[in-house]
Amino acid sequence: MRASILFFGVSYSAMFYLEISFQACYISSMISNVIKIKLQEILKKQDKTLYWLAKQTGISYNALAKINKNQVSRIELDTIEKICINLKCGAGDLLAIEK
């Protein structure tokens, strides 16, 4: 017996669905790897620490550590805003697109 999936009113086999899902995950991972977060460089230039930034912004140290290590797939705009205001930099200084 073959499993089928209904997608926009059209029935597809489960194998087709898995192939599409795999391709979507692959494309998603390619996109998320091109943005580099330059938090460490900015902190070092300003002689500041993640601990200081956590206290100033109210963002948890663990959340900032993940951002600092580029271990996040998304960052809320208000988080970027808090970081930029306290480090007196722009979003373009904090985020860079790698090719």
Sequence and secondary structure as in RCSB ss.txt:
>XXXX:A:sequence
MRASILFFGVSYSAMFYLEISFQACYISSMISNVIKIKLQEILKKQDKTLYWLAKQTGISYNALAKINKNQVSRI
ELDTIEKICINLKCGAGDLLAIEK
>XXXX:A:secstr
   EEEETTEEEEHHHHHHHHHHHHHHHHHHHTSEEE HHHHHHHTT  HHHHHHHH   HHHHHHHHTT  S  
 HHHHHHHHHHHT  HHHHEEE  
